Amino acid sequence: MTELHSDLSLDHNKRRLLAGAAAAATMTIAPGVLLVAPKPAEAAVTGPVTDKVRWGLLIDTTKCDAGCDACVGACKAEHGWGDESKSNDQQDAQWIRKVDVKNPKTGYAFSLPMMCQHCENPPCADVCPTGASFKRADGIVLVDKHICIGCRYCMMACPYKARSFVHEDLVMQKTHTPRGKGTVESCNMCSHRVDHGRLPACVEACAAKAGGAMLFGDLNDPNSEIARRVASIATTQIRADLGLNPGVLYHGF
């Protein structure tokens, strides 16, 4: 009994010593000066992914200037693609691109951004042999670079030509956007931002530098701005005939 009591006392003293050392590690040695700076608080995560949410985009083509590429520039800066000083200029990445459309009979023309449409029934996921292409419960379509084998079946299946293949080694990559030679990539709706309560980079840039043509939000929430807009105006799904039910909707054509 005495030996056991001695061991418990020793263990208690060890814990007190370690706790004291931890406290001393961040003690103030002068006003405003710490031996070890405290770890900064991370942005609050919105919570686990759930199918109660359906993230989507509404793009108003009447506000989208043909000469504006703020959304493309923001996507490049956020994810590190398309910069010839950082990656091969032959990559031809298709994360997002501007498309000019013209009716040859009437001459009516407009411009729109084209990216992964984040389909409810994504054909890219249907043909992927490894499950690398998949849809999250909240509607965002992603590529798992760890199990992508570069077969490019998803590129052939995508009716929007929204995916591209990385042919060369890449440098200066972003930690929040893993990219790699021999894998397929596409718009991920800035899921790393969305998961922390932020807007996709393209939407943020459009609101700040362009006409505010892009609206992001939860399509399943009837009180969200995007759901109210979709319920009050005419919208179009590109290739609606395919029955894919994209999460990206357009207005103005």
Secondary structure as UniProt FT lines:
FT   HELIX           2..25
FT   STRAND          28..30
FT   TURN            31..32
FT   STRAND          33..34
FT   TURN            51..52
FT   STRAND          55..60
FT   HELIX           61..63
FT   TURN            66..67
FT   HELIX           70..79
FT   TURN            84..86
FT   TURN            89..90
FT   STRAND          96..102
FT   TURN            104..106
FT   STRAND          109..115
FT   HELIX           123..127
FT   STRAND          133..135
FT   TURN            137..138
FT   STRAND          141..143
FT   TURN            145..147
FT   HELIX           153..157
FT   TURN            159..160
FT   STRAND          164..165
FT   TURN            175..176
FT   TURN            181..182
FT   STRAND          184..185
FT   TURN            189..190
FT   HELIX           191..194
FT   TURN            195..197
FT   HELIX           201..209
FT   STRAND          214..218
FT   TURN            219..220
FT   TURN            222..223
FT   HELIX           225..232
FT   TURN            238..239
FT   HELIX           240..242
FT   STRAND          248..251
//
